[in-house]
Amino acid sequence: MPAMIKLALPAGDLRSAVAVLLDSAGLAIEGYGEGSRAYRLPGRSRDVLTARVFREKDIPIQVALGNYDLGICSIAWVKEMRARFPGQPIVPLSDLGVAQAAVWAAGAPGHCDRLEYLPRLRLVRIASEYANIAEAFARSARLARYRVQPVWGAAEAYPPEDADCVIVTAAGESQLRESGAQPLFKLFDSSAWLVANATALKTKNLSSVTGPLKSSATSTAAGNGLRLPGPLPRNAAERMPMSRDTLRLAVPDGHQQRHVVEALRAADLAFDGYGDGGTVRRPPSGVDGLDVKVIRPHDMPALVATGEMDLAITGRDCLLEHRYAFPSSPAIELVDLERGQYNLSAVVSEDLSATTIDEALGQWRGENKRLIRVAAEFPATADHYARSRHFWRYQVIPIAGASEGFVPEDADLLIEGTETGKTIAENRLKVIDLLYRSTTCVIANRNAELSGNRRRVYDEFVAALRKL
């Protein structure tokens, strides 16, 4: 009997294009193209091919670890992993010709619109989802002082207030400029690739999958290395940091946006262009002295803690994750908006007979006292939970999403948000413990020193939301 081939497939924006590609190659995965919320999917034959759905950035890691023989993801995420861990056993096999884009270094027009301007800054702030590539970029350019800020997304919105340079994916220079960013340097072209675990490639017959998927323009060259800038010339004329006399507020995009829009409208604080179906990163507030930026809620506590943002509306889950990672952080919750509520829970396979976390720990410890694997989008929260529940020997696996697919093959326990429980049930999982109930809240820096107009706007804004 042929050995089982394990295939990791991407969720998100790449999903529909990959589904079409699989269908045309005769490798249709039931339910994948339809966007099923089940993350374990059967292939053409349950006996020879099994597929799992992951967030793209997790796929190279899963393939490199040998948990999956093959994967499909943007080559950018392979290069992101290799920028820090160049020796990982992952082999780019074929450019699949979809999701074509490029990874760029970009700045802000009028602030940092040429690569040579970066050394003029006292501290170069670099924001990116690709934190390892950003580090490689800064080192190659020989930047004297820099800070890489890992973000969950929307990095193009950060310059000039919250970053001087970003490393982002864009289809071309025009797309960058439309988002308000100025192209500085093109690092590499990116597209969806078929990748393989090096050991599986040598020891298993993967041709039933690799054969149909390999395009006529197969190449491994584009899957290797990074194009990085050389050392930039030093310039004694330093650009001064930007000054401001307005209050800065961060509001979320994504699934929390609807709840925040409702709260703002109830407080007569609706922002033009925010919540109208589009993504306006700097919607006008309509309030004199209040600047608004739309970013990912996960990134807000760090910006509030460092004073980049005065106020932010995010989830309590994001705030607690930040505070578990940085217990002395000055970021605090000011107002509970009591919207967008959900439970953050400990989730296991429904096949596990345990009904409580203590029963589960007893069973796992009885299995030769093995390591307990905990998967979570919030790794600091998972670590805090494991320590507080006395897991003893455990490993936290940071993941980017599509988390229900990790248990039980790749993790024993999942820290996951549950609202209706439908997705949990569809993936044959169950809740055995509640960590806390998350909600949308307003956060601020407890050490902030505000005066004049900024203090007035701050007090009026917070007071309006406290009346809800």
N, C-alpha and C positions, 0 to 999 in steps of 0.2 A: 504494500500500500504506500502511495506517495506521502512524503512528510507534509504535515500541515504547514501552510504558508500564512504568516501573520502580517497583515497589512494595516498601517496607520494612515488614516485619511483625515483631511482638514475640515474643521467646522468653519463657520463664518463666511466671508465674502468669496472665498475660493471654492466653496462647496459646489455651487451649481455648475461652474466650468469643469471641475474635475468629474462630476457626475456624468456630464455629456461625453467627456473624454473616455471614461470607463465604458460607457454604453457602446460607443463607436468601436472600442477595442474588443468587444465581446466579453467584458468583465463586469457587467452590471451588478451593483450591490443593492439588494432589495431594501427599499426605504431610504437610501442615502440621498438621492436626488430630490425626494419629496420633503426633506428636512425633518425626518423622524426625530423625536426626542429620545429615542433609544440609541445608546451609544455603542452597543454590540450588535453588529449586523452580519447576516450570513452572506457568503459569496456565492459563486455559481454552484458550488457543491460544499456542503457543510463539512465534508471529509477532507477537502484539500485547501480551502481558503477561508480564513476568518478575518473580519475587518473590525476596527475600532475607530471611533471618531474622537479627535483631540483638537485643542487649539493649536494653531500652526507652530507657535514657538516651542511647544512641548514635543513635537514629533522628532526633531533631530536627537533630542535627549533619549527618548524611548528607543529609537533605532540604535543609537550608539551603545546603550546599555544592553542591547540584545533582547529586549522585551518584544521587539517587533523586527521581522526580517526585512521588510520594505516599508517605505513611507513616501508620501507625496506632500511637499510643502514648498514654499518660496525658498529659493537658494539663499536669500538674505538671512534666514534663521539658521541655516547651516553655517554660514560665515560668522554670524554672531557667536555661535557656540565655539567655533574654531579660533576666533580671535583671542579667546581665553584658554581654551583647551585644544591646542592644535593636534594632539596625538590621538584624538578620539577615533575609534574604528568605524567611521561612516564614509561611504563611497558614493559620490554623486554619479548616477548612471546615465541619465538622459534628461535633456531639456524638453519638457512637454509642450512648449510653445503657447502656453496660456498665462494670464496674469502678468504680462510683461510690464515692467516698470524699471526704475533705477533708484539707487540710494544716494542721496545728496547730503552735503554739508550746506547749510543755508543760514543766512542772517536776516537782518531787518534793514530795509532801505532807509538811508539817512543815519543809521546808527552803526551798522557793521555790514557794508555792502560790497566789500572786497576782502579776499582771504588775507591779504597783507595787513589789514587793520587789526586782526586778532591780537598780535603781540603788543599793540598799543594799550590794551586794557590791563588794568591792575590785576584783575581776576577775570578769567574767561569762563563764563558759565555755559555749559553745554548740556542741553536737555535732549533725551532720546529714549525710545523704546529699545534701541540697540546700544545698551550701555557698554558692552565690551568693545564694540566697534568704535564708539566714541572715545574710549580710553586709548585705543590704538591710534586713532586720528590725532589726539592731543599729544601723545608721546612722539609720533612721527614728525609732527610740526614743531616739536621742541618748545611747546608753550611753557613759559616759566612758572606760571601759577594758573591753575584751572580747577574747576569743580564739575564733575559729571553728575547730573541729576537724572536717575532712571525714572521714567514716567510710563504710565499705562497707555498713553496715546495722546493725540492732539498736540504733539510737540510743536507743530508749525505755529500754534497760537502763542507760544511763550515769548519770542522776541518782540520788542526789545526790553519789555519791563522785567521779565522773569528769566531770560536767557539771552546770551549774545550770539550763540550759535546752536543749531539743532542738526541732528542727523536723522533724516526722514526719508520715507519712500514716496516717490511721485512719478507720474507717467512721463513728465517732461518739465522743462523750465517754465513753460506757460502755466502749468498747474500750480507750481510753486508760487509764481507771482500772483496768481489769482487768490491764493490763500494769504497773501501779504508777506511772503518770504522772498528773499533775494538769493538766487543760487550762487554759491561760492566755489564748490568743488564737487565733481561727480566721482564717487568712490567706485561704483560698479553697476552693471546692469543686473536686474533680477527678474526671475520668472519662476513658474512652478516646475519643480524637478522631481524625478523619481530617484530616491536615494535608498541605499542598502546598507545593512550591517556587514562589515567586512568578513566576519567569521561565517555568517550565514551564506554569504556569496561563495565562499570556498567549500562549504560542507553540505549545502542543500541545493537541490535542483529547483531554482526559482523561475525557470524559463517559461512556465505556463502563465506567469504574470509579467515578467520583464520583457518577454518576446513581443506580445501584443502592444505593450506600452512604449517601447522604444521607437522614437521617431526617426525619419531618414536623416535628420540633422543632429544626430547624437554626438555629444562632445562632453568631455569631462573638464576641459580647460577652464570654462567659465565657472565651474564649481570650486575652483581653487583660489586662495589668496585674496588680497585686498589691494586696491590701488590707493595709496596714501600719499599725502603731500610730503615734500621734503621739508627740511628745517626752514622756518619762516624767518626773515630778517628781523632783528630786534630794532625797535625804534624808541628813542628816549622820550618822545612826546606821548605821554599817557592820556588816554581819553578818560574824562572824569565820569563817575557813575551818574546815572540819571536821577534828578531830583523830582519830587512830586509834592503837591499840596492838596491832593484829592484822596478820598477814602477808596480803597480797592476791595472789591467784592468778587469772589469766585462762585459761580453757579454751575451745576453739573450738566453734562450731556448724558446720553444713554437712558437706561430704564428709570433713573431717578428724576429725570427732567420733568416728566408729566406731573409728578407730585409737587415739585418745587414751583412749577408754573401755577398750579392751583393755589398754593399757599400765598404766592406773591400777589395774585389777582384778588384773593380774599382780603389782603392787606392794602389794596389799591397801590400796588407797587409793580405792576406788569411792565416788562421791558420790551420795547418794540423789536420784533425779529426773534425773540426767544420763545420757543414753543409753538411756532407757526409752521412746523414741518421741515424747516431748513436748519442749517447749522451756521448761525452768525456768531463768530467767536468773540466779537466785541459789540454786543447790542447796546444801543443808547439807553441809558437808564431813565432819562426824563427827570432826574434829580440832580440839581446843581451840586457839583462837588463829589459825585459818586461815579466811579468807573467800574464797569462790569466786564468780566472775562469768563467765557465758557470753557471749562477743562474737565478732565476726568475726576470723578469724586475721590478716587484712591489717592490722587496726588495732592489733594488740598491740605491735609494736616501738616505735611512737611513745609509747604509754602507759608502757612500761617505761623508755624513754629519759628521759621527763619525771618519773619517780618515782611516777606514779599507781598503777602495778602493780609489785609486787616481783618476781613471777615470771610467766611466761606459757608456754603450750605452743602452738606455732605451726609453720608450715612454714619450712624454710630459705629457700624462695623469698621469703616475706614479709620475713624478716630481711634478706636480701641486697638486696632492693628498697629497703628503708629505709636501709641503709648506703650504697648507691650514691647515694641522694639526699642523705644527710647523713653524709659520710665520718667526721666527728668524733663521731658518736653513741656514747654509752656502752653501747648495747644489744649484748650479746654472746651467743653460743651456749654453754650450759653442758653439756648432755647431748644426745647423739644417740640418740633412741629407736628408730631404724632401722625405722620403720613408715611406711606411706603413701608409699612411695618412687615417684618418677616422674622422667622426664628432661625438663629444660627445653631445648627444641630450636629451631633455626632451620628454618623450614618454608617451602617454595615450591610453586608449581604443578607438577604432574607433567609438564606440557607443556614446562617449561624443561629443556633438554638437559643443563644442568650437574649434576654429582654432588657437588661440593664448594662451599663458600662462595667460595673463590678463583675457581673457574670461573664461578660466578654473577656475582661482582663484575666479572670480565672482560667478560662478555656485557653487563651493564647499562652499564658505562662505555663500551662500544663503541657504544651507542645514543645518540650525540650527547652523551655525558657527562651524561645527565639525572639528575635527583634520584631517589634511591632511597628508596621509601616503606616504612617499617617499622611494622607494627601490633603492639601489645602491650598486655596488661592490666597489665604492669609496665613503665611507660615509662622509669624510671630505669635498669632493667636493660637495656632495649633500647638506650638511649643509650650506656651503658657498653660494650655489645657492639659497637655500630657504631663507636665510637671505637677500641676495642681491635683491631678487624679492619680499621681504616683504610678505612672506607666512603667517605671524602672528602665528597661532597655527599649528604646524606640528610635525611629528615624522619621524626620519630617521631610516630605517630598513636596517642594513648592511646585505648583502647577498654574497654568494661565487660564483654565476654564474647561468646559466640556467634562466636568469633573466626575459625573456619575459613572463614566466608563472605567474608572480606575479600579474600583472594588468589584470582585475580590482578587483578580489576577495580579494587579500591580500595586495594590495597597490593601491593608486590612481594615482601615477605618478612614472615613472621609469627613472633613469638617465642611459642612455645606449649608447654604441658605435654603430653607424650605418655607413655601407659602401655602400652596394647596396640597403639596405632596404627590402630585400627579406624575411629575418627571421621575421622582424617586421610585414610585411604584412601577413605572414602565421599564425601569432598569433593574428590577428585582432587588431593590434595596429597602431598608427600613431604618427608622430613627430609634436610637436607644438612649439618647441623652440630649438635653437642651443646655446650650452654653449661655445664651441670653437672647432677648428679643431686640432686634435692631430697629431703628427708626430714623427718619430724616431729621437733621438737627442743624442749628447754626453754631459754628465754632469760632473761637477767637484766641488771641494770644494774651494770656493773663498778665504779661509784663509790658504790654503795649502802653506807650506814653503818647497820648493824642491830645491835641490842643486846637483851639480855634475852630475853623470850619470843619475839619476832619472829626473833631470830637462831637460837634453838633449833628453832623450827618450820621455818625456812628450811633449816637443815643436815639435819634429819631427812627432810624431803620430798625434797631433792635426792639424799641418800644412798640413799633407797629406790628412786628411779628409776635411779640409776647401777648398781644391782645387776641390772637386767634383762638 
